[in-house]
Amino acid sequence: MWSWVLHRITGVAIFFFLLVHILDTALIRVSPEAYDAVIGTYKNPVMGIGEVFLVAAIAYHAFNGLRIILVDFWSKGAKYQRQLWWIVLGVWLVTMLGFAPRHLMNVFASMGGGH
């Protein structure tokens, strides 16, 4: 059940991110100054942390989507669906442990003037 719930939550979150992304990118055609102002507001630690959550949602959604494909199309998928979910969580955790520290170092290093 948790895989189902998390898949729906991450799917909706990614949808809304893409909607906002399309809208803020479209600003460049309306007003380059407005576009620059909006993009400038994204360059702060809160948004940098938000990017970790975005990558976490995308990674979980993608890995769980592959699990769903295996469950649906592999003859033994339903039998091993629980083990596949634990594999998804493990691969997701390894992915996030590889991404998050490096990304956050970059986010907080930019606050200190690049020292």
N, C-alpha and C positions, 0 to 999 in steps of 0.2 A: 504494500500500500504506500509506503514512504517513497518508493521510486516513482510511483504514479503521481503523487502529490508534488514532489520536487520537480518532476518533469513539467507539470502544468505551470507551476509557479515560475520556473526559469523561462519557460516559453513565453509567458505573458510579459515578464520583465524584459526579455530580449526584444519583444515586439515594441514595447513602449520606448526602449532605448533607440531602436531603429527609427521610430516615428519622430522622436525629438532630433535625432541625427539628420534625418532628411530635411526637417524644417529648418534647423540652424544652418545647414549647408546651402539650402535654397536662398538664404538671406544674401548670399554673395551676388545673386542676380538682381536683387532689389536694391541693396545698398552695401557696397563693400565696407563702409565705415561701421554699419550696424553689425555686419559679419565679424569684423575685427574686434568690436566691443564684446560680442557674445563669446567668441573664442578666447578672448583675454580673461573672461571670468572663469574659464575652465582651468586656468593655470594656477591652481592652489592645492594645498595638501588634502583638503576634503574631497576634491574631485579625483586626486591621485588614489586615495583610498577607495573611492567609488569605482575606479577602474579595476581594482582588485576584485571587487564584488562582481563587476561585469564579466571579467575573465572567468571567475569562478562559476558564474551562471552559464556562460557559453560552454565552458569545458564540461560541466556536469551534463548539460543538455545534449551535447554532442556524444559523449561517451555512453550515456544512457540510451540515446537514440540508436547507437550501434547495438547495444544489448537488446533493445526491443526488436531490431531487425533479426538478430540471432534467435530470439525466442519465437518469432513469427515464422521464420523460414528454415531453421535448422530442426531436423526431426527430433533431436534431443534437447532443444532449447527450453521447452516448458519444464522438463525434468530438472534442468540445471539453472533455472532462472534466478534462484536465490544466490547461488554461488557466483553467477554472472554479475549480480548486483554488488556483491562484495568486491569483485574484481573492479567494477566501475568505480566504486569508492576508493579503492587502493590506487588505481591509475589517476583518478582525480586528485587525490592527496599528493601523490608524487609530482604531478603537474603543478599544483599550487605551491608546493614547497620549492620547486624550481623557479617559479615565476615571482611570487609575492615578495620574497626578501630583496631580490635584485631590483624589482620595480620600485619598491618603497625606498630603497637606498637612493635611487635616481630622483624620486619625488622630493625627499627631504634634503638631498644634496643641493637641489636647485634652489631651495630656500636660503641656503647659506651663502649664496653668491658664487657658487661653483668651486668652493675651496675643497 
